[in-house]
Amino acid sequence: MSHSTVPRSGAEADTPAKTPVASAGTPGARERRDPGKPDLRLRFRRDRALILMTLPAVVLLLVFNYLPVLGNVVAFQDYDPYISDNGIVSILHSPFVGLDNFQRIFEDPGFRNAVQNTLVLFFLQLVLFFPVPVLLALLINSVVRPRVRAVAQAVLYLPHFFSWVLVIAVFQQMFGGAGMLSQLLRQHGYDGLDIMTDPHTFPFLVTAQSVWKDAGWGIIVFLAALASVPQDLYEAAAMDGAGRRRRMWHVTLPALRPVIALLLALRVGDALTVGFEQILLQRDAVGPDAGEILDTFVWWNGVRNQDFGYAAAAGLVKGVVSIGLVLAANKVAHLMGEQGVYKK
């Protein structure tokens, strides 16, 4: 028996046939969710060379940066490293004291003095040191002759390779009690100056040493950012009648703003670390009242006084505060419309 076919209407004929929708667990749905995304096994096979190249760096990072974090448990102990030759055994057998070390820290006037000196040095370096690489980069970038620009950059970058011992020795020969400045003043009938042992000028001395040593390092970052600015922007601004200052204000500085925001966030996060070796070499010359910072406080109590739990508690407080400063600085960068250390 033959079945007669019923003709469809025009609307039904023009409507395309619907295909069944695959469920979320079917391969078809997975392909529609991630179009063009290779499988994890294929991605590993494709990038295995890069993974093998970065694997040693990841191992070093885990061993020297993340595994030592577990040692912060001694901040809650009366840690005695002489219980055993094995450090892990010493941690396991040291008595647990809870928050006693932290209570001692906040009651210690030496800790409060170290925090105060650290913050003073940080604000001075933020105001006097941080803008210097930006200004020097703008100055070098304005030099027309490439050879002069390269020589200036090399001369400014050279002190970065000097050790802090050499830097402090140079400043001692210049501003010490028997230095060039003191001898010049005595030759003209004035009293000599010993800036290297003056507690009142010590924060400015440390800032000047940091500027002379590390300003050239920051120049490289800002010059790289300036090199990425299209010349068409400068030409368009010049055609609109903008002079050199207006081009710098409306073209150059906006191009540097993302880099400035990133480095400022990192600098704020590093606020409580203002130079351990630099301060330690000069601490005895000015005394602990002016030369004690958090890093030297931790070293003095942990290494010299053998009070490891107390020093670990001070270092843990410093780390927690530094994390908070990084998050706050990154939030400010986001409010400025910049990416900061990480995206939102």
Rosetta blueprint (number, residue, H / E / L):
1 M L
2 S L
3 H L
4 S L
5 T L
6 V L
7 P L
8 R L
9 S L
10 G H
11 A H
12 E H
13 A H
14 D H
15 T L
16 P L
17 A L
18 K L
19 T L
20 P L
21 V L
22 A L
23 S L
24 A L
25 G L
26 T L
27 P H
28 G H
29 A H
30 R H
31 E H
32 R H
33 R H
34 D L
35 P L
36 G L
37 K L
38 P L
39 D L
40 L H
41 R H
42 L H
43 R H
44 F H
45 R H
46 R H
47 D L
48 R H
49 A H
50 L H
51 I H
52 L H
53 M H
54 T H
55 L H
56 P H
57 A H
58 V H
59 V H
60 L H
61 L H
62 L H
63 V H
64 F H
65 N H
66 Y H
67 L H
68 P H
69 V H
70 L H
71 G H
72 N H
73 V H
74 V H
75 A H
76 F H
77 Q E
78 D L
79 Y L
80 D L
81 P L
82 Y L
83 I L
84 S L
85 D L
86 N L
87 G H
88 I H
89 V H
90 S H
91 I H
92 L H
93 H H
94 S L
95 P L
96 F E
97 V L
98 G L
99 L L
100 D H
101 N H
102 F H
103 Q H
104 R H
105 I H
106 F H
107 E H
108 D L
109 P H
110 G H
111 F H
112 R H
113 N H
114 A H
115 V H
116 Q H
117 N H
118 T H
119 L H
120 V H
121 L H
122 F H
123 F H
124 L H
125 Q H
126 L H
127 V H
128 L H
129 F H
130 F L
131 P H
132 V H
133 P H
134 V H
135 L H
136 L H
137 A H
138 L H
139 L H
140 I H
141 N H
142 S L
143 V L
144 V L
145 R L
146 P H
147 R H
148 V H
149 R H
150 A H
151 V H
152 A H
153 Q H
154 A H
155 V H
156 L H
157 Y H
158 L H
159 P H
160 H H
161 F H
162 F L
163 S L
164 W H
165 V H
166 L H
167 V H
168 I H
169 A H
170 V H
171 F H
172 Q H
173 Q H
174 M H
175 F H
176 G L
177 G L
178 A L
179 G L
180 M H
181 L H
182 S H
183 Q H
184 L H
185 L H
186 R H
187 Q H
188 H L
189 G L
190 Y L
191 D L
192 G L
193 L L
194 D L
195 I H
196 M H
197 T H
198 D L
199 P L
200 H L
201 T L
202 F H
203 P H
204 F H
205 L H
206 V H
207 T H
208 A H
209 Q H
210 S H
211 V H
212 W H
213 K H
214 D H
215 A H
216 G H
217 W H
218 G H
219 I H
220 I H
221 V H
222 F H
223 L H
224 A H
225 A H
226 L H
227 A H
228 S L
229 V L
230 P L
231 Q H
232 D H
233 L H
234 Y H
235 E H
236 A H
237 A H
238 A H
239 M H
240 D L
241 G L
242 A L
243 G L
244 R H
245 R H
246 R H
247 R H
248 M H
249 W H
250 H H
251 V H
252 T H
253 L H
254 P H
255 A H
256 L H
257 R H
258 P H
259 V H
260 I H
261 A H
262 L H
263 L H
264 L H
265 A H
266 L H
267 R H
268 V H
269 G H
270 D L
271 A L
272 L L
273 T L
274 V L
275 G L
276 F H
277 E H
278 Q H
279 I H
280 L H
281 L H
282 Q H
283 R H
284 D H
285 A H
286 V H
287 G L
288 P H
289 D H
290 A H
291 G H
292 E L
293 I L
294 L H
295 D H
296 T H
297 F H
298 V H
299 W H
300 W H
301 N H
302 G H
303 V H
304 R H
305 N L
306 Q L
307 D L
308 F H
309 G H
310 Y H
311 A H
312 A H
313 A H
314 A H
315 G H
316 L H
317 V H
318 K H
319 G H
320 V H
321 V H
322 S H
323 I H
324 G H
325 L H
326 V H
327 L H
328 A H
329 A H
330 N H
331 K H
332 V H
333 A H
334 H H
335 L H
336 M L
337 G L
338 E L
339 Q L
340 G L
341 V L
342 Y L
343 K L
344 K L
